[in-house]
């Protein structure tokens, strides 16, 4: 079984504790817009994960039932062995995810935040369609499908706590386990840290296969990606590298390059693309985080809207077996729509308000037509009323703001 859904309350508890540490230590590791963008990506990842899991998991079961070479059973020791084997597969999945263009296009979402805090851990991809291939060897080794789900979810849960800047080096643990220090190095875009420290739980794989890099006091990590997002739109965060690959594959002349664009080394581009459609080069010595200043009221509004989206997502996940397929798809579509809407609100775009109005029209339609519990109806209505009361004040901000579109020459991905 998967333990992710049960871990979510603890994730938010730890985020609250990190925010308390942020206040006490007077650090600036959090920004509301960036944190909401990370959390939204996490919600979308859970939603799309449901749609993506069926075929790969069915294939895994088929291979396990027909071609397993061993029968590992269900003892605690075999469970621990499966946990280690899973992390070994995760290492190679993660490594290829950085070093192959089509896999990086999916994984890049996790690295797109220019902050590093516990919300960054939840910034997961919705567009990973090939990573399951790396775990198929476990079917041949006899790892039961349910055990695979269990160790996979535990592996992901472990990785949550290492996304913090409030914990320094941990002595001998640095040699065996993935820790906050060596994972900070993994998330940095400084040249010395690029493509390093791929382990999920165990850092020993990196030490064995030559991909380890210690976090250096002389080289503080600069977080984010060379092809910066410059956007709070979660759909764009999930698709921007795919967009560039599609463009390069379509435009390049050589047929071999059309294929190599997707399966070549990350960052490689055909010569004619470099010549005709050059991408700017980032100068980390002058690095500035992407930010759009927000009023306190808008930050609160963004948090409320993300709270609504998360609430709907959790209710959906806890009751998914009771919903028809059409209902599942409608809820997922609403969550995606709501996530885009809050991103536009945080970008101070007028479009965001129209998206919000339509979003709440759907909420009221659901309240009026769907046989849902009264407590759920009241909760949805409360969100709508609180939001509506904030709209007049927030709408006035647009009259005093230069639209972001006027300064979005760099919205396209740059490297």
N, C-alpha and C positions, 0 to 999 in steps of 0.2 A: 504494500500500500504506500501511497505518497503522504508524507507528513507536512508538506508545504502549507496547506490550508490551516493546520493547527499551529504552525509556527508564526503565522502572520501577526497575532496579538503581541507576541514576544518581540517581533521586529519593531513594531511601533513603540513598545515600551523602551527598547534600547535606543531608538531614535530620540525619544523624550529625554532619556538620561544623557545622551550626547548633547542635546540642546541645553540641558542644565549645565553640563561641563563647559559648553560654549559660553554661557552667561558668566559662570564663575571665573573662568580663565580669560575672559574677554578676548576670545579668538574670533575670527571672521571666516569660518569654514562653511557657513551656510548662507545661501541667498534664496529667498522665497521662490522666485521664478524658476531657478535651476532645480531646486528641490521638488517642486510640483512637477516639473517636466520629467524628472527621474521617476517619481512615484507613479505618474501617469503611464510612462513606458512599462512599468512593472505590472500595472493593472491590465494593459493591453496584451502583454505577454501571456498572462494567465488566460485571458479570453481566447486568444488565437491558439494557445497551446492545446485547447480542447479540440479545435478543428484539425490541427496538424497531427495529433497523436494517433489517431485511429489506424491509418494504413501502416505506418512503421511498426506500431506495437503488434498489429496482426501478423506482419511478416516475421517479427521476432518470435512470436509464439509458434508459428509454423516451423521455423528453423529449429527451435528448441524441442518441439514435439517429435520431429522427424530426424534430426541430424546431431543431437547432443552426443558428444563423445563420452561424457561422464555424467554421473548422477550425484550431485554434491549434497543432496539432503537438506536439512534445515537446522543443523547444530549451530551454536554460537560461533564456533571457530570457522566454520565454512561461511557464515555470514560475514565475519571479519575478512576472510580471504576475498569474498566477493566485493567487499568495500574497497580493498586495496586494488583489486583488478579493475574495478570501475574507475578509480582515480587514474590508473595507468592509461586507460582508454581516454579518459577526459583530457589528460595531458596532450595526447596526440590530436584529439579533436580541437583543443584550444590552440595548439601550435599551428596546425594547418589553417585554423580560423584567422590567424594573423598573417600567414605567409602565402595564402592563395586568395586571389581577388574575389572570387564568387563567395567564398566562405567569410572573408573579411566584410563583404557587403552586408552580411547579416550580423556579424559580431560587433561591428563598429558602433552600434547603438550603445553598448555597455561602456564604451570608452569616450563617448561624445561629451560628457559633462566636464566642464572646466573647474569643477570643485571636486573634492574628495571627502566624502562623509558617508554615513550609513545609508542615506537615501540612494547614493550611487550604486550600492549593491543591488538595489531593486530595479535599476535601469537595465532591463533585460530586453532582448530582441523579440520581435513578433514575426520576423521573416526568416528564421533559420529552418531550411527545408532539407538539409543534407547531413546535419550533425549526427543523426541517429545511426548512420552507416558505421561510425566508429565503434559503436557498442555491439554490433552484430557478433563479433568473435565471442562475446560472453554467452551467447546462445549455444554455440558449439561446445563451449566449456561446461555447459550444464547449469548456468545460473538461471534459476527459476524466474519467470517474467515478473511475478509479484515481488520477489527479492530484488530484482533489478530496479523496480519502482522505488522500493524502500531505500536501498543504498544510494540511488541517484538523488532522491530528495534530501537525504542526510548530507550528501556531498555538497549540495547547493546551500543547505542551511548553514553548514560550517563556514562557507565562504562569506556569509553575511558580515560577521564580526570583524573581519580583517580590513574592511573598508572604513578605516578611521585614522585620523591623524593624532588622536589623543593618547595612543599607546606607542611607546618607543620600542627599542629592541628588546628581545626576550631571551637573551643568553643562548643556551644550547638548543632551545626550541627552533632557533633560526636555521639550524642545520638539518632538521628533519621535517618540520611542518611549514606550511604557508602561514606567514605572520603578517600583521599590518605593515611592518617595515618592508619586507621583500615584495609585498603586493602593491605598496605605494610605488615602488620602482617599476612594477609592471604597468601601472596606469600612466606613467609619465611619458611625455612626448620628446624629452631631451634625447639627443642622438644616442647617448651611452646606454639608455634604458630601453630603446626600441627593440621589440621582439625578445623579451626576456621574462623569465619567471612565470611559466605557464601552468604550474601545478595547481590543483584545486584544493587538496588537503595536504599532500606531501610535496615538499620542495626537493626531495631527493631525486625526483625524475630530472629536474633541471640541472642538478649537480652531476648526474650520471651522463646526460646527453648534451652537455655543453651550452645550456641556455640560461645559466644562472648569472645574475648581476646583483650585487649588494647595493643597498641604498647608501649613497655617499653624502657625508656632511658637506663636502665641497661642491656638490652638484644637487641643490634642492630640486625636487621634482616639479615640473610644470605640467599640470594636468590638462587633458583634452586630446584632441586629434589634430593632425596637420591640416586636414580638410575640414575646417571648422564649420559648425552648423549655421551660426548666426540666425537662429530661429528657435522658437519654443513650440513649434508644431510637431507633435509626436509622430505623425505619419511621415513627414519629411525626414525626421530623424531615422526612421526605419527604411527609407527608400532612397536617400540622396546618393549613396554610392552605387546602388543599382541603376539609378538614372544616368550617372556618368558612364558606367559600363555599357549601357544600352546605346548611348550616344556614340561612344568610341567604336563599338562593334559595328554600328550602322554606317558610320562615316568612313572608317578606314578602308583602303582599297584592296589590300591583300586578303584573300580568304583565310589563309593560315592565321593572320593577325586577328581576324574576327573571332576565331576560336580562342586564341591565346589571351585576348583581352580578359576572358572569363576565368581561364584556368592557369594563367601565368602567375608569376610572383606579384604579390601585392604592390601596387604603385607603378607597375610597368605599363607603358603606353606605346602604341606603335609610333614609329618615327614621323609618319605624316600627321598624326594627331598632335605630337609635340610641336611640330612645325606650324601647322595650320590652326590649331586650337590650344595654344599654350595655357597652362594653369599657373597662377602666381605662386611664388615660393614664400613660405612663412619665415619670418625673421624672429627667432625666439628671444633675441636680445631686446626686442621692442614689443614683446608679447603683451597684449591687453585682453582681458576677459570680455566676452560679449555680454552686454548688459543693457537693459532699458529701465531707467529709474521708475519706480512705482510708488504711488502714495500708499500710506498705511491702509487706507480703506480698500484700495484695489488688491493689496496683498491678502487682506482678510477675505475679500470676495473670492479670490482665486482659491484660497484654502477651503472655503465653504463649498465651492463647486467641485473641487477635487474630492472633498469628503462625500458629497452626494454620489459621485462616480464610483468611488471605492465601496461605498455602502451598497449600491446596486450590484456591483461586481461580486461582493461577498455573499449577498443574499442569493444571487444567481448560482454561485459555485456550491453553496450549501443545499440548494434545492434543484440542482440540474436534472436529477433523475426523475423529477416529477413534471418536467416540462416537455412538451412536444418539440420536435426538431425545429419547426417553424418558429415557435416561441423562443427557443434558444438562439436562433439566428437573429431574431428581432432585438433581443436584449444585447447581444454582442454588437450589433449595428448601432444601437443607441449609445453604448459605452464608447465606441470608437468616435461617434459623432460628438458626444459630450467632451471627450478628450481633446478633440480638435478645437472645439469652441473655447475651452479654457485657455488653450495655447494662444488663440487669437486675442483673447481678453488681455493676457499678460503681455502681448506685443502691442497693446494700445491700438488695435485695429478696429475700425468701425464695424467691419464684417462680424466681429465677435458678438456684438449685441443682437444682430439679426439671427445669428446661430443660436444664441441663448434663448431668444423668444420662441423659436421653433422647437428647441429642446424642451422647454417647459410646456408647450402645447402638447407634445407627445406624453409628457408626464401626466398632465390632466386627462388626456385621452385614456391612458392606462388606468388611472384612478377611477374613471367613470365607467369603464367597460370591462375591466378584468376582475375576476373573482379572487382578489387577494385579501389577506388579513387586514383588519381595521388598523392595527398598529403600523402596518406598512403604508397604508393610505395616508394616515395622519403624519407620518414621518416625511413622506414626499411633499405633502401640502405645506408642512412647516418649512422645508427647504425652499419651496417656491415663494412663499410669503416673505421670508427673510431676504431672499435675493431681490425680489421686486421692490422692496423698500430701499434697497441700496442703489438701484438703477439710476434714479434722477441725479444724485450727486456724482456718480461715476461718469455719466454721460457728459456732464459739464467739463470734465477733464479734457475731452477731445478738442474743445474749443481753444484750449491753451497749449495744445501739444502739436509739434511738427510731426506729421505722419511718418512712421518708420519707412513707408514705401519710398519716400523721397531720398532716403539714404541707404538703399538696399542693393547698391551695385555689387556688394560682396556677399549677397545671399547665396549665390551659386557656390558650390564647394570649391575651396582653394586648397592648394597644398604647398 
